[in-house]
Amino acid sequence: MSNGKVTVRPAGEEDLGRLNDIYNRYVVETHFTFDIEPMTLEERQEWFTHHAGTGRYRVVVGASEGTVVGYASSSRWRQKPAYETSIETSIYVAPDAVGRGIGTRLYDELFKSLQGEDVHRAYAGIALPNQASIALHERFGFKRVAHFTEQGRKFDRFWDVGWYEKPLGSA
Ligand SMILES: CC(C)(COP(=O)(O)OP(=O)(O)OC[C@H]1O[C@@H](n2cnc3c(N)ncnc32)[C@H](O)[C@@H]1OP(=O)(O)O)[C@@H](O)C(=O)NCCC(=O)NCCS
């Protein structure tokens, strides 16, 4: 990546190609996400229609000299209506840009943008091991509330998932 300043802002349609490339790299190479096949751009565009840019479901991107280097999102946790006040967050930084504070900037902006929204809990499922993700989530006040064993199968083996929870503003 370039060493230019990283700007964090709401995502737009034009960011989706690069955002998806970053995500798909982790799909193909790691257990960090339980997707197994790369997401198509059409699937990503459909996903984006559920992230209005206002309200509970949002996407922010970090851009360096016009290139997206990472993103964070808040999505619906589960469909049943009483779950509405819970969100699931997700965050991916380009492999050549990790460890430089970009993940921290992205979550900072995402959670700032959610202040005042009717959301009460955020959840993140971290497929283990993933020390960087654990450190980031703990930095933002997430606590591990569950350890599911062998919850997913990828690359011909089972993976445990640590479920992390963060209280948010709404009473
Ligand atoms: C997890 C991820 C988003 C963190 O973003 P990042 O820009 O690398 O993180 P930052 O530089 O902001 O650092 C955040 C914290 O993680 C720690 N950290 C970063 N990389 C680390 C590593 N490889 N091992 C241990 N800790 C690490 C930092 O020290 C920092 O901790 P601190 O707040 O206690 O100082 C990023 O590493 C990533 O995209 N990883 C691959 C995809 C992924 O795992 N996504 C999450 C799926 S649950």
The ligand as an SDF file (V2000), in Angstrom:
LIG
                    3D

 48 50  0  0  0  0  0  0  0  0999 V2000
   -8.0140   -7.7980   12.6560 C   0  0  0  0  0  0  0  0  0  0  0  0
   -7.6530   -6.5410   11.8570 C   0  0  0  0  0  0  0  0  0  0  0  0
   -8.9350   -5.9190   11.2730 C   0  0  0  0  0  0  0  0  0  0  0  0
   -7.0090   -5.5200   12.8200 C   0  0  0  0  0  0  0  0  0  0  0  0
   -6.7250   -4.3450   12.0920 O   0  0  0  0  0  0  0  0  0  0  0  0
   -5.2570   -3.7230   12.1230 P   0  0  0  0  0  0  0  0  0  0  0  0
   -5.2490   -2.4780   11.3270 O   0  0  0  0  0  0  0  0  0  0  0  0
   -4.2970   -4.7820   11.7570 O   0  0  0  0  0  0  0  0  0  0  0  0
   -5.1320   -3.4150   13.6900 O   0  0  0  0  0  0  0  0  0  0  0  0
   -4.4520   -2.1750   14.4190 P   0  0  0  0  0  0  0  0  0  0  0  0
   -3.1270   -1.8790   13.7910 O   0  0  0  0  0  0  0  0  0  0  0  0
   -5.4450   -1.0580   14.5070 O   0  0  0  0  0  0  0  0  0  0  0  0
   -4.2090   -2.7980   15.8590 O   0  0  0  0  0  0  0  0  0  0  0  0
   -5.2890   -3.0930   16.7360 C   0  0  0  0  0  0  0  0  0  0  0  0
   -4.7760   -3.9220   17.8870 C   0  0  0  0  0  0  0  0  0  0  0  0
   -4.4160   -5.2230   17.4010 O   0  0  0  0  0  0  0  0  0  0  0  0
   -3.0650   -5.5200   17.7500 C   0  0  0  0  0  0  0  0  0  0  0  0
   -2.5130   -6.3130   16.6700 N   0  0  0  0  0  0  0  0  0  0  0  0
   -2.4490   -5.9690   15.3610 C   0  0  0  0  0  0  0  0  0  0  0  0
   -1.8870   -6.9750   14.6710 N   0  0  0  0  0  0  0  0  0  0  0  0
   -1.6110   -7.9520   15.5620 C   0  0  0  0  0  0  0  0  0  0  0  0
   -1.0520   -9.2410   15.4530 C   0  0  0  0  0  0  0  0  0  0  0  0
   -0.6560   -9.7450   14.2650 N   0  0  0  0  0  0  0  0  0  0  0  0
   -0.9270  -10.0060   16.5740 N   0  0  0  0  0  0  0  0  0  0  0  0
   -1.3290   -9.5200   17.7730 C   0  0  0  0  0  0  0  0  0  0  0  0
   -1.8840   -8.2880   17.9380 N   0  0  0  0  0  0  0  0  0  0  0  0
   -2.0190   -7.5250   16.8430 C   0  0  0  0  0  0  0  0  0  0  0  0
   -2.4090   -4.1680   17.8870 C   0  0  0  0  0  0  0  0  0  0  0  0
   -1.2680   -4.2190   18.7070 O   0  0  0  0  0  0  0  0  0  0  0  0
   -3.5150   -3.3850   18.5300 C   0  0  0  0  0  0  0  0  0  0  0  0
   -3.6060   -3.7320   19.9020 O   0  0  0  0  0  0  0  0  0  0  0  0
   -3.6330   -2.6260   21.0340 P   0  0  0  0  0  0  0  0  0  0  0  0
   -4.8640   -1.8260   20.7640 O   0  0  0  0  0  0  0  0  0  0  0  0
   -3.7210   -3.4390   22.2650 O   0  0  0  0  0  0  0  0  0  0  0  0
   -2.3860   -1.8440   20.8300 O   0  0  0  0  0  0  0  0  0  0  0  0
   -6.6350   -6.8360   10.7210 C   0  0  0  0  0  0  0  0  0  0  0  0
   -5.4770   -7.3760   11.2770 O   0  0  0  0  0  0  0  0  0  0  0  0
   -7.2040   -7.7740    9.6600 C   0  0  0  0  0  0  0  0  0  0  0  0
   -7.8390   -7.3160    8.7120 O   0  0  0  0  0  0  0  0  0  0  0  0
   -6.9430   -9.0970    9.8120 N   0  0  0  0  0  0  0  0  0  0  0  0
   -7.3780  -10.0770    8.8530 C   0  0  0  0  0  0  0  0  0  0  0  0
   -8.8920  -10.1530    8.7090 C   0  0  0  0  0  0  0  0  0  0  0  0
   -9.5510  -10.4170   10.0290 C   0  0  0  0  0  0  0  0  0  0  0  0
   -9.0810  -11.2180   10.8290 O   0  0  0  0  0  0  0  0  0  0  0  0
  -10.6860   -9.7520   10.2570 N   0  0  0  0  0  0  0  0  0  0  0  0
  -11.4690   -9.9530   11.4620 C   0  0  0  0  0  0  0  0  0  0  0  0
  -12.2720  -11.1980   11.3600 C   0  0  0  0  0  0  0  0  0  0  0  0
  -13.0720  -11.5590   12.9280 S   0  0  0  0  0  0  0  0  0  0  0  0
  1  2  1  0
  2  3  1  0
  2  4  1  0
  2 36  1  0
  4  5  1  0
  5  6  1  0
  6  7  2  0
  6  8  1  0
  6  9  1  0
  9 10  1  0
 10 11  2  0
 10 12  1  0
 10 13  1  0
 13 14  1  0
 14 15  1  0
 15 16  1  0
 15 30  1  0
 16 17  1  0
 17 18  1  0
 17 28  1  0
 18 19  1  0
 18 27  1  0
 19 20  2  0
 20 21  1  0
 21 22  1  0
 21 27  2  0
 22 23  1  0
 22 24  2  0
 24 25  1  0
 25 26  2  0
 26 27  1  0
 28 29  1  0
 28 30  1  0
 30 31  1  0
 31 32  1  0
 32 33  2  0
 32 34  1  0
 32 35  1  0
 36 37  1  0
 36 38  1  0
 38 39  2  0
 38 40  1  0
 40 41  1  0
 41 42  1  0
 42 43  1  0
 43 44  2  0
 43 45  1  0
 45 46  1  0
 46 47  1  0
 47 48  1  0
M  END
$$$$
